[in-house]
Amino acid sequence: MKIEVEAGDIRESKAGAIVVNLFQGITTPGGATGAVDSALDGAISRLIEQGDIKGKKGELTLIHTFGKLPSPKVIVAGLGKSEKFDVDAVRKTAAGVARFARRSGARTLATIVHGAGIGGLDPEACAEAVTEGSILGAYRFLKHKEPDEDRKDLDGLTIVEHDSARLEAFKAAALRGEILATATNAARDMANEPANHLTPSDLAARALELAADAGLQIEVRDRDWMEEKGMGALMGVASGSIQPPKFIVMRHEGGGDGTLAIVGKGITFDSGGISIKPALKMEEMKGDMTGGAAVVAALWAIGKLGLPLNVVGIVPTTENLPSGSALKPGDVLRAMNGKTIEVINTDAEGRLVLADGLSYAVEIGATEILDIATLTGAATYALGPYAAGVMGNERGLEEKVVAAGRAAGERFWPMPMFDDYDDLIKSDVADVKNTGGIPAGMTTAARFLRKFVGDKPWAHLDIASVDVATKDEGVITKGATAYGVRTLIHYARQKVEEPAASSA
C-alpha cells in the first residue's frame, strides 16, 4: 500500500473513499466531519437524527456522494466514547476502516487523523497509528490462491492534514507507522507460509533479504558450526529432520553502551517429534517459528528506524519431526553452556533450541536479553486469546515489556517466577529436565530457560496464546498475528528514549 501525507482539505480529495469520524454522543458534527456534512447537504446530520449513525466504537457507515464531492464515497467511522479513546483506538479504527473500504470497492483511501482534533491526543502519535492500523488491517495472505478477478485490494492511503505546519512531522510519523506495520506483515507472511515453503533454509534466506534491505550485518551458521559450539540441545531437536538446521544472527550496530539480544524460537514445523501431537490442528504448527520471524522482522524495523543502540537478533531454527534418528524421551543432551538436559517430552522442543540461543547471547556479551516464542500450550489455558505471558529475572524488566506492549496495543501479563518452581524440573539423571508436567506449564518453561541466561537481565515472552487468530478484529487479521513484533520494536524505542528522558 502506498502511503502519502498531504496538506489540504479532505473535501477536495479524489480518492475512492474519504474518511471522517464521529464520537459517540455527538449530535452536531464539527471539524472536518462537519465540513463534509455541509458539502453533502447535511446527510451525516440527518443519519445521526435518524439513529443510523451513533458514533459507537467500530461503527462504520458508507455514504455515496452522488457528485457532491470529488470522491464518490464517504466513510464515517465511529470512535466510541471520547473519554475511552486512545492511540490504540486510533490504530484499531484505521484497521477496521481499511477492511471496510476494501469491501466497498475503494482502491484508494484519504483520511483525516483520528484523535488529533477534539480527541486531544498527540497528533504525531495519531498519524503514526493511522498509518500502522491501515496497513495491518488491509493485510491478507493470498500467495497460494489463484487470482480472483473480483478481488479488491486497497492500493493507497493518503493522510490529509489541514495544518501545513504539521506536514513534515506527520510524514515522519507516517513513515514510522509504515515501518512498524510492514515489519509485522513480514512476520505474518513467514508464519502463514506452509512448512514446505518455509524450511529453516528458507527462513534464513528471508532473513538475509531483510538484513540487506535494512543494512544489517547477518551470519547464517550451519550444522558443523553448531557442533563446534557444542549446541547439543538444538542439534538434538534437529536430529529428526532431513532439513538442515540454521543458526541466524542479525546485528544492528547503532552505537551506545551495551547490547540488547533478542532470541526467537524458529521451529518451522512442530509435529511434536516422537511425542507426536494429535492430528487436530497440527497444521497450525507451521507457525511455531513465529518467535523467530518476530525477531527477524523486528531487527529489520530497528535497522530501518536507525535506532541508536546495539541490537543482535538470534534465531535457532529447525524442524521437529519423528524419524529413526529423532530425539527420544529419556535422552540426555548437553547444551552450549554445559548444562545437561533430560528429555521427558520431545514436544517441549522450543525451550531446547532457545537454551542454545540464550547461551550464545551470553557468550557474545549481551547486556540484556529478551526471548520470544510460541512456547507452551499452558499459555492459552492461563490467558486465553487476549494476552501473552511475560516472565523474567527482574520485575522492572518485565514491567518495561508490559509498557512496550501497551504502546504497541499488545497485552503482556507477568506470571509468577518463584524459585520453588524449580522443584518441578529437577532431574534424577541430568542437571534439569525439559518439562515439569501439567502444573504451572508457563512458569516451569520459563524457569528452564532461566538456567541459560546466567546473571544477565532477561525476560521471556510466551506468545503461544495469541499467535493465531480465527477472525479479523482490530489490527488483527485471521491467521498469523505476528504478536510481539511491534512490542519488541517499541521496547527498543523505549531504550533510546530512556537516556534522553534521564538527561532532560
Disulfide bonds with the S-S distance in Angstrom:
none
